[in-house]
Amino acid sequence: MPPQIGRGNRMDRFGKKSKPQNIKGSIIRLLKYIGDDKGKVFIAIFCVIISTLTNLAGTYMLRPIINLLGAEDTDAQTKIKSLAMSLLFMAFIYLIGVVASFIQQRTIIKVSQNTLKRIRDELFSKLQDLSVKYYDTNSAGDIMSRFTNDVDNIGQMFDSTILQMFSGILTLVGTLMLMFMTNPVLTLVTVIMTPLIAFVAGKITKKTRTYFGMQQSALGAVNGYIEETITGQKVVKVFNHEKEAKKDFKGHNEKLRNIQVKANFLGGIMGPVMNAMSQISYTVTAFVGATLALMTRLSRVSGFAALDIGGLAVFVNYSRQFARPINEMSNQMNVIMSALAGAERVFAVMDTKNEYEDNEGDIELKNVSGDVVVDNITFGYTPDKVILKDVSIYAHPGQKIALVGSTGAGKTTIMNLITRFYDVDKGKITIDGIDIKTVTKNSLRENIAMVLQDTHLFTGTVMENIRYSRPDATDSEVIRAAKTASAHNFIMNLPAGYDTMLTGDGSNLSQGQRQLLNIARASLSKAPILILDEATSSVDTRTEQEINRGMDALMENRTTFVIAHRLSTIKNANAIMVLEGGEIIERGTHDELLKLKGRYYELYTGIKELS
């Protein structure tokens, strides 16, 4: 079997990628997923512009109102009338802003959800194209975290962050222009504080980016461990491993907690630090502005430095607004960094090399008779460890070939190579004389049916699960396949027979019943080549006898490869191959191998002959 990534290795592997490595590239790739919603994005951007401008304009309208109220040469009736008109116009301006914000929010949410759908569709589609090796070397929990945590973070960025950043920049520029129009001298005083605020924000953001990337990785590790422990709960309990599992989880959880504390602390202090600095800027601006307003009233300053009371009120308001978008953009950087870290994890999957692609000129396997030759193959899952060494096997059409040997001898590996889940390092495998490397992937797999030791059933009815191997099969063909596999009787005793709904990988069935459905699934397939990898390992002796009778009918006119630990099930095999250490050390029929009194004899009788 291929090497598995252990829990310790997973944590190390996750910890390596601590922050986004290609921010610009990730942003460009994410924006491409907007697709046909570009028009909606422009509508949302237009609404942001309207909302921002109305907010800025509404604030600026306070200047003439305040100056009017402070004017000594205007009577009260005129002031009230002018004030009412100004307030109504201001309300109208703000109303336009509210409507624009409403349209913007609804539009961007549609864009965001459409974008996430495209990302999930492509990610799921990509997973179907990845090789078995990818799943052998990556935990299911980590893969699932790409769909949940990472995609959710991307969604949060699309939902609000991008437009808030745009709005912040627009607000900042607009505020700066209106401040300059109000009083250039006071604007200079306010702007002087900006580089300092930006410098501090940049330092905090840099640290935050690192820890948010690490947080995503550590969260994936925790999810992976939880998924492993839950799916393997029976194993945990039967070996009294609960305490060790709790201890291991505490270690993973502790690492996640420590990283989250640092990430969220840095993210959390961004607002208070920026707020404190903006308050300092606000205080300095208010002091200088009040001084200018007083000197203007006393006619000691004039020209571009002059400032009226209304201008002072508006300016200090703008001064506070000037710092607010900087604070908000700084806070949103945390969300963006977390989303980009998640995006890179998603893109890492999408950029993974697919299972072998069909080449131009590859041929379709048609009218396969089932002549299989494994010709002098050598293979290792990793370059430094060879699993199979110069192995040769042949099977003529309709023959039953059995593979036996110790665990890890390479039996299942040969089956993985015949199906091209992996490619041989040396040698070749042919079907009807055709090298499988020159055959299209779909036509190869269509001609091979498998029953694995590890059963897997999908959410759906019994009928749908059996029909999985041939979607166009009729109900009568499905029932015939179930009878062949000796599954019909137990299916008819289920609450709804073939319409019984299975969930949780068939958790409401026994292990033997689940395996019978898998065998029925293979039976339904018309593939001329059949692979049985410990197909009867999970059933009792009586059920095994029933299956074997069905198997005889199933294997008729099919080339069959059988991996079995129960050697009684392969007595009638045309040839038995005994593998040890990745090499075939014995081959022959059941009777021939017993006469040799070698390794097969030891396996079958449990007796080791003295030399």
C-alpha positions in Angstrom: 0.0 0.0 0.0 1.2 3.6 -0.6 2.7 5.5 2.3 0.3 7.5 4.5 1.0 10.9 6.0 1.2 10.5 9.7 -0.3 13.0 12.2 3.1 14.4 13.1 4.1 14.8 9.5 0.8 16.5 8.8 1.4 19.2 11.4 4.9 19.8 10.1 3.7 19.9 6.5 0.9 22.4 7.4 3.2 24.6 9.4 5.5 25.2 6.5 3.2 27.5 4.7 2.6 30.3 7.1 1.5 33.2 5.0 0.4 34.1 1.4 3.3 33.6 -0.9 1.9 35.4 -4.0 -0.6 38.0 -3.0 -0.9 39.6 -6.4 -1.3 36.3 -8.2 -3.9 35.1 -5.8 -5.9 38.3 -6.1 -5.8 38.1 -9.9 -6.9 34.5 -9.9 -9.8 35.2 -7.4 -11.1 38.1 -9.6 -11.2 35.8 -12.6 -14.0 33.8 -10.8 -16.3 36.8 -11.0 -17.0 35.7 -14.5 -20.3 36.8 -15.9 -21.0 39.0 -12.9 -18.7 41.8 -14.0 -21.8 44.0 -14.7 -23.1 43.5 -11.2 -19.7 44.4 -9.8 -19.8 47.7 -11.8 -23.3 48.4 -10.4 -22.0 47.7 -6.8 -19.0 50.0 -7.4 -21.2 52.7 -8.8 -23.4 52.4 -5.7 -20.3 52.6 -3.4 -19.3 55.8 -5.2 -22.8 57.3 -4.7 -23.0 56.2 -1.1 -19.5 57.7 -0.3 -20.2 61.0 -2.1 -23.5 61.5 -0.4 -21.9 60.9 2.9 -19.1 63.4 2.2 -21.6 65.9 0.7 -24.0 65.6 3.7 -21.1 66.4 6.1 -20.0 69.4 4.1 -23.5 70.8 4.2 -23.1 71.4 7.9 -20.8 74.3 7.2 -23.3 76.8 5.7 -25.9 75.6 8.3 -23.6 76.4 11.2 -22.4 79.6 9.7 -26.1 80.7 9.1 -27.0 79.9 12.8 -24.0 82.0 14.0 -24.7 84.9 11.6 -25.6 88.1 13.6 -27.1 90.0 10.6 -29.8 87.5 9.8 -33.2 87.5 11.5 -34.6 84.4 13.2 -37.4 83.7 10.7 -35.0 83.6 7.8 -32.7 81.4 9.8 -35.5 78.9 10.6 -36.7 78.8 7.0 -33.2 78.3 5.6 -32.4 75.7 8.2 -35.5 73.7 7.3 -34.7 73.7 3.6 -31.1 72.8 4.3 -32.1 69.9 6.6 -34.6 68.6 4.0 -32.0 68.7 1.3 -29.5 67.0 3.6 -32.1 64.2 4.4 -32.7 63.7 0.7 -28.9 63.4 0.1 -28.5 60.8 2.9 -31.6 58.9 1.6 -29.9 58.5 -1.8 -26.9 57.1 0.1 -29.0 54.7 2.0 -30.7 53.4 -1.2 -27.3 53.1 -2.9 -25.9 51.1 0.1 -28.9 48.8 0.0 -28.5 48.1 -3.7 -24.7 47.7 -3.3 -25.1 45.1 -0.5 -27.7 43.0 -2.3 -25.7 43.1 -5.5 -22.3 42.2 -4.0 -23.8 39.3 -2.0 -25.1 37.8 -5.3 -21.7 38.3 -6.9 -20.0 36.8 -3.8 -22.2 33.7 -3.7 -21.9 33.1 -7.5 -18.1 33.4 -7.2 -18.0 30.9 -4.3 -20.2 28.5 -6.3 -17.7 28.7 -9.2 -14.8 28.1 -6.8 -16.5 25.1 -5.1 -17.5 23.7 -8.5 -14.0 23.9 -9.8 -12.4 22.6 -6.6 -14.8 19.6 -6.5 -14.3 18.9 -10.2 -10.5 19.1 -9.7 -10.7 16.6 -6.9 -12.3 14.1 -9.2 -9.4 14.5 -11.6 -6.7 14.0 -9.0 -4.8 10.7 -8.7 -5.3 8.1 -6.0 -1.8 9.0 -4.9 -3.1 12.5 -3.8 -5.7 10.9 -1.6 -3.2 8.4 -0.2 -0.9 11.2 0.9 -3.4 13.9 2.1 -5.9 13.5 4.9 -9.6 13.8 4.2 -10.0 16.4 7.0 -7.4 18.7 5.4 -9.1 18.4 2.0 -12.5 19.1 3.6 -11.1 22.2 5.3 -10.4 23.7 1.8 -14.2 23.6 1.1 -15.2 24.9 4.6 -12.7 27.2 6.3 -10.7 28.4 3.3 -13.7 29.0 1.0 -15.6 30.7 3.8 -12.8 33.1 4.4 -12.7 33.9 0.7 -16.5 34.5 0.8 -16.1 36.9 3.7 -13.6 38.9 1.7 -15.9 39.0 -1.3 -19.0 39.8 0.7 -17.8 43.0 2.2 -14.0 43.5 2.4 -13.2 44.4 -1.2 -15.9 47.1 -1.5 -15.1 48.4 2.0 -11.5 48.8 0.9 -12.6 50.6 -2.3 -15.0 52.8 -0.2 -12.3 53.5 2.2 -9.9 54.7 -0.5 -12.6 56.8 -2.1 -13.6 58.3 1.3 -10.0 59.0 2.1 -9.4 60.8 -1.2 -12.7 62.7 -1.1 -12.2 63.7 2.5 -8.7 64.9 1.7 -10.0 67.1 -1.2 -12.8 68.6 0.9 -10.4 69.2 3.8 -8.1 71.0 1.4 -11.0 73.1 0.1 -11.9 74.0 3.7 -8.4 74.9 4.9 -5.1 74.0 3.4 -3.1 74.8 6.5 -5.2 72.6 8.7 -5.1 69.9 6.1 -1.3 69.9 6.2 -1.4 69.5 10.0 -3.7 66.4 9.7 -1.8 64.8 6.8 1.5 64.9 8.7 0.1 62.2 11.1 -0.8 59.9 8.2 2.6 58.4 7.4 3.0 57.5 11.1 -0.4 55.8 11.2 0.3 54.0 7.9 3.7 52.8 9.2 2.3 51.4 12.4 -0.6 49.8 10.5 1.9 48.2 8.1 4.0 46.7 10.9 0.9 45.2 12.6 -0.5 43.9 9.3 2.8 42.2 8.4 2.8 40.3 11.6 -0.9 39.5 11.4 -0.6 38.1 7.9 2.0 35.6 9.1 -0.1 34.3 12.0 -3.4 34.2 10.1 -1.7 32.0 7.5 -0.4 29.7 10.2 -3.9 29.7 11.8 -5.5 28.3 8.6 -2.9 25.6 8.4 -3.2 24.6 12.1 -7.0 24.6 11.7 -6.7 22.2 8.8 -4.6 19.9 11.0 -7.2 19.9 13.8 -10.0 19.2 11.4 -7.9 16.3 9.9 -7.3 14.8 13.2 -10.9 15.1 14.2 -12.1 13.4 11.0 -9.6 10.6 11.4 -10.6 9.9 15.0 -14.4 10.1 14.3 -14.2 7.7 11.3 -11.9 5.4 13.3 -13.9 5.5 16.5 -14.3 1.7 16.7 -10.6 1.2 16.4 -10.0 3.8 19.1 -12.4 2.1 21.5 -11.4 -1.5 20.9 -7.7 -0.6 21.7 -8.6 1.6 24.6 -6.9 4.5 22.9 -9.3 7.2 24.2 -6.7 8.8 26.5 -4.0 8.9 23.8 -6.5 10.3 21.3 -7.5 13.0 23.8 -3.8 13.8 24.5 -2.9 14.0 20.8 -5.9 16.2 20.2 -5.0 18.5 23.0 -1.6 18.9 21.4 -3.1 19.9 18.1 -5.7 22.1 19.7 -3.0 23.7 21.9 -1.0 24.6 18.9 -4.1 26.1 17.2 -5.0 28.0 20.3 -1.5 29.5 20.6 -1.5 30.6 17.0 -5.0 31.9 17.2 -4.2 33.9 20.3 -1.3 35.6 18.5 -3.3 36.1 15.3 -6.4 37.5 17.0 -4.4 39.6 19.4 -2.6 41.3 16.6 -5.8 41.6 14.6 -7.6 42.9 17.7 -5.1 45.6 18.6 -5.2 47.0 15.2 -8.4 48.9 15.8 -7.5 50.3 19.3 -4.0 51.3 18.2 -5.3 53.1 15.1 -8.1 54.7 17.1 -5.6 56.0 19.6 -3.5 57.5 17.0 -6.4 59.0 15.2 -7.6 60.5 18.5 -4.2 62.1 18.9 -4.4 63.5 15.3 -8.0 64.7 16.0 -6.9 66.5 19.2 -4.0 68.3 17.4 -6.2 69.2 14.5 -9.0 70.5 16.8 -6.5 72.6 18.7 -4.9 74.2 15.6 -8.3 74.6 14.0 -9.8 76.4 17.0 -6.8 78.7 17.1 -7.2 79.5 13.4 -10.9 80.1 13.8 -10.4 82.4 16.7 -7.7 84.4 14.9 -9.9 84.6 11.8 -12.7 86.0 14.0 -10.3 88.6 15.4 -9.2 89.3 11.8 -5.6 88.3 12.5 -5.4 85.8 9.6 -7.0 85.8 6.2 -6.7 84.1 2.8 -6.1 80.4 2.6 -5.4 80.2 6.3 -8.8 81.7 7.3 -11.3 79.4 8.9 -14.9 80.2 10.0 -16.8 78.4 12.7 -18.8 76.2 10.3 -15.5 75.3 8.5 -14.0 74.3 11.9 -17.0 72.0 12.7 -16.8 70.4 9.3 -13.1 70.1 9.3 -12.8 68.3 12.6 -15.6 66.0 11.4 -13.6 65.3 8.3 -10.5 64.8 10.4 -12.2 62.0 12.3 -13.5 60.6 9.0 -10.0 60.8 7.5 -8.6 58.4 10.1 -11.7 56.1 10.1 -11.1 54.7 6.5 -7.4 54.1 7.4 -8.5 52.2 10.5 -11.1 50.2 8.6 -8.8 49.4 5.8 -6.2 48.2 8.3 -8.7 46.0 10.0 -9.9 44.6 6.7 -6.3 43.7 5.8 -6.6 40.9 8.4 -9.6 39.5 6.6 -7.9 39.8 3.3 -4.7 38.1 4.5 -6.8 35.3 6.0 -8.7 35.0 2.7 -5.6 35.0 0.6 -4.0 32.4 2.8 -7.1 30.2 2.3 -7.1 31.0 -1.4 -3.6 29.8 -1.8 -4.5 26.5 -0.1 -7.4 26.1 -2.5 -5.2 27.0 -5.5 -2.6 24.5 -4.2 -5.2 21.8 -4.8 -6.3 23.2 -8.1 -2.6 23.4 -9.3 -1.9 19.8 -8.3 -1.1 17.6 -11.2 -4.1 15.7 -12.4 -4.2 11.9 -12.7 -2.6 11.0 -16.0 -4.1 12.8 -19.0 -5.0 11.1 -22.2 -2.5 11.8 -24.9 -3.2 12.5 -28.5 -3.3 9.1 -30.3 -4.4 7.1 -27.2 -6.7 4.4 -28.3 -10.1 3.2 -27.0 -10.2 -0.3 -25.6 -13.0 -2.1 -27.4 -14.3 -5.7 -27.5 -11.8 -6.7 -24.8 -11.3 -10.4 -24.3 -9.4 -10.1 -21.1 -5.9 -11.2 -21.9 -3.7 -9.4 -19.3 0.1 -9.5 -19.1 2.1 -7.9 -16.4 5.5 -7.9 -18.0 8.6 -7.6 -15.8 7.4 -4.6 -13.8 9.3 -2.7 -11.1 7.6 -0.1 -9.0 8.0 2.0 -5.8 5.6 4.5 -4.2 8.7 6.6 -3.4 12.0 6.5 -5.4 14.0 5.2 -2.4 11.8 2.2 -1.7 11.0 -0.4 -4.3 7.8 -2.4 -3.7 7.8 -4.7 -6.7 10.9 -6.2 -8.4 10.7 -7.6 -11.9 7.2 -9.1 -11.4 5.6 -10.9 -14.3 2.0 -12.3 -14.4 -0.2 -13.3 -17.2 -3.9 -14.2 -17.3 -5.7 -15.6 -20.4 -9.3 -14.6 -21.0 -11.7 -16.2 -18.5 -8.9 -17.3 -16.1 -8.9 -16.8 -12.4 -5.5 -15.7 -11.0 -4.9 -15.5 -7.3 -2.3 -13.5 -5.4 -1.3 -14.5 -1.9 1.4 -13.6 0.5 2.2 -11.6 3.6 0.9 -8.2 4.2 2.9 -5.6 2.3 4.2 -8.1 -0.2 2.8 -6.0 -3.1 -0.5 -7.8 -4.0 -2.7 -4.7 -3.9 0.0 -2.6 -5.6 -0.2 -4.9 -8.6 -3.9 -4.2 -8.8 -3.2 -0.4 -8.5 -0.9 -0.7 -11.5 -3.3 -2.7 -13.6 -6.0 0.0 -13.1 -3.3 2.7 -13.7 -4.0 4.3 -10.3 -0.2 4.4 -10.4 2.3 4.0 -13.3 5.0 1.4 -13.4 8.6 2.6 -13.1 9.9 -0.2 -15.3 8.3 -2.8 -17.6 4.8 -2.7 -19.0 1.2 -4.0 -18.6 -0.8 -5.0 -21.6 -4.5 -5.9 -22.1 -5.2 -7.9 -25.3 -1.6 -7.0 -26.3 -2.1 -3.2 -25.9 0.1 -1.3 -23.5 -2.3 0.4 -21.0 -0.2 3.5 -21.2 -1.4 4.0 -24.8 -5.1 3.5 -23.8 -7.6 6.2 -22.8 -8.3 6.3 -19.1 -12.0 5.9 -19.4 -11.9 3.0 -21.7 -9.4 1.2 -19.4 -11.5 1.7 -16.3 -14.7 0.7 -18.1 -13.2 -2.7 -18.8 -12.2 -3.3 -15.2 -14.5 -3.9 -12.2 -13.2 -3.9 -8.6 -14.4 -5.1 -5.2 -12.2 -3.6 -2.6 -11.6 -4.7 1.0 -12.7 -1.3 2.2 -16.3 -0.9 1.3 -17.9 2.4 0.5 -21.6 3.1 0.0 -23.0 6.5 -1.0 -26.1 8.3 0.4 -29.0 7.0 -1.7 -31.1 3.9 -2.1 -29.8 0.3 -2.3 -30.9 0.3 -5.9 -28.9 3.5 -6.6 -25.8 2.1 -4.9 -25.8 -1.1 -6.9 -26.5 0.8 -10.1 -23.4 3.1 -9.5 -21.3 0.8 -11.7 -23.7 1.1 -14.7 -26.1 4.0 -14.5 -28.1 2.8 -17.5 -28.9 -0.6 -16.0 -32.6 -1.5 -15.6 -34.1 -2.4 -12.3 -34.3 -6.1 -13.3 -30.6 -6.1 -14.1 -29.8 -4.6 -10.7 -31.9 -7.3 -9.0 -30.2 -10.0 -11.1 -26.8 -8.7 -10.0 -27.9 -8.7 -6.3 -29.0 -12.3 -6.7 -25.7 -13.2 -8.2 -23.9 -11.7 -5.2 -26.3 -13.4 -2.8 -27.5 -10.0 -1.6 -31.1 -10.2 -2.8 -32.5 -12.0 0.3 -31.2 -9.6 2.9 -32.2 -6.6 0.7 -35.8 -7.8 0.6 -35.8 -7.9 4.4 -34.8 -4.3 4.6 -37.7 -1.8 5.5 -38.2 -0.6 1.9 -36.3 -3.3 0.0 -34.3 -1.9 -2.9 -35.7 1.5 -2.1 -34.2 1.6 1.4 -32.2 4.7 1.9 -28.6 4.3 3.0 -26.7 7.0 4.8 -23.5 7.3 6.7 -21.7 4.8 4.4 -24.4 2.2 5.0 -24.1 2.4 8.8 -27.4 0.7 9.2 -26.1 -2.4 7.5 -23.6 -5.0 8.8 -20.1 -5.0 7.3 -20.9 -8.2 5.5 -24.1 -6.8 4.0 -22.2 -3.7 2.8 -19.6 -5.9 1.1 -22.4 -7.9 -0.6 -23.7 -4.6 -2.1 -20.2 -3.8 -3.3 -20.0 -7.2 -4.9 -23.5 -6.7 -6.5 -22.2 -3.4 -7.9 -19.3 -5.2 -9.5 -21.6 -7.9 -10.8 -23.7 -5.4 -12.6 -20.7 -4.1 -14.5 -20.1 -5.6 -17.9 -16.3 -5.2 -17.5 -14.5 -8.3 -18.8 -11.7 -7.9 -16.1 -12.6 -8.4 -12.5 -10.4 -7.5 -9.5 -11.4 -8.9 -6.0 -9.2 -7.4 -3.3 -10.1 -9.4 -0.1 -13.7 -9.3 -1.3 -14.9 -11.8 1.3 -12.8 -10.7 4.2 -15.7 -9.0 6.0 -18.3 -11.8 5.8 -18.9 -14.9 7.8 -18.2 -18.4 6.6 -21.9 -19.1 5.6 -22.2 -15.9 3.7 -18.8 -16.5 2.1 -20.1 -19.8 0.8 -23.1 -18.1 -0.7 -20.9 -15.4 -2.2 -18.5 -18.0 -3.7 -21.4 -19.6 -5.5 -22.4 -16.2 -6.9 -18.8 -15.4 -7.7 -18.5 -18.5 -9.9 -21.3 -17.1 -12.0 -19.9 -13.6 -11.8 -16.4 -14.7 -12.9 -17.7 -16.8 -15.8 -16.1 -15.5 -19.0 -14.2 -12.8 -17.1 -10.5 -12.6 -16.4 -10.3 -12.4 -12.6 -7.6 -11.4 -10.2 -8.2 -12.4 -6.6 -6.3 -11.2 -3.6 -7.2 -13.4 -0.6 -6.1 -14.3 2.8 -8.7 -17.1 3.1 -6.9 -19.5 0.9 -9.8 -21.9 0.8 -11.6 -19.5 -1.5 -8.9 -19.8 -4.3 -8.5 -23.6 -4.6 -10.1 -23.5 -8.0 -7.9 -20.7 -9.3 -6.1 -21.4 -12.6 -2.9 -20.1 -11.2 -1.8 -18.9 -7.7 1.1 -16.4 -7.4 2.9 -16.3 -4.0 4.5 -12.9 -3.4 7.1 -12.1 -0.7 9.2 -8.9 -0.6 7.8 -7.7 -3.9 8.8 -10.8 -5.8 6.9 -13.9 -7.0 8.6 -16.8 -5.2 6.1 -19.5 -6.2 3.5 -20.0 -8.9 1.2 -22.9 -9.8 -2.2 -24.4 -9.0 -3.4 -25.2 -5.5 -2.3 -28.9 -5.7 1.0 -28.1 -7.3 1.9 -25.6 -4.7 1.0 -27.9 -1.8 3.2 -30.6 -3.3 6.1 -28.1 -3.2 5.7 -27.7 0.6 7.0 -24.2 0.3 5.6 -20.8 1.3 2.1 -21.5 0.1 2.1 -24.8 2.0 3.0 -22.8 5.1 0.3 -20.3 4.5 -2.4 -22.9 3.8 -1.6 -25.4 6.5 0.1 -23.2 9.1 2.8 -25.8 9.2 6.4 -24.8 8.5 8.4 -27.7 7.0 11.9 -28.3 8.4 14.6 -28.1 5.9 
